[in-house]
């Protein structure tokens, strides 16, 4: 079993829809949770960063962490065609220079 | 001005050859990483250096050897290339996990 599981998709939704992306994990020591967005032929870029449980909102994006269920989510409101990309969840145990473990990514397509 | 730059962007080479990928960051970060992304978009850490010191060395064949001449540079040398080495290799840097990683745009390696 992988440490971080993520549905690879692809997920296709119409423009303006609310998108929900999810990951589950097995290591209860994870404390730092991230979402990265990766456009085709580009490197991943950090989208959201949260520590421990709770919600964090940034514009159209909301990240949720439920440590009791070992489940994290990313919601995208009013989705745009420019949101079409692969979204990777990621997590780490500590805030120092330790490794980040990535999910395999969900490919998202927003239809105009 | 690119924050994390990798060269070359594309590399096509024959089995058995030796090749190097270079990475430079101008962000002043202390930690640099090499990740491998396979055809299914799964990102797996290979190595991490903190201030020129190797701190993470995952289960990677000995044919892969990283070198960090200073904290702004991290190179990856691969000996005796095999078909299974074909992937996209990403360099990244960070200053603590709080701000996540900054990735380069990747080096697409194809071994034929």
Interface residues (C-beta under 8 A of the other chain):
Chain A: X8 X32 X34 X36 X38 X41 X42 X43 X44 X45 X46 X49 X86 X88 X90 X92 X94 X95 X96 X97 X98 X99 X100 X101 X102 X104 X105 X107
Chain B: X4 X30 X31 X33 X35 X40 X41 X42 X43 X44 X45 X48 X50 X55 X56 X58 X90 X92 X94 X96 X97 X98 X99 X100 X101 X102 X103 X104 X105 X106
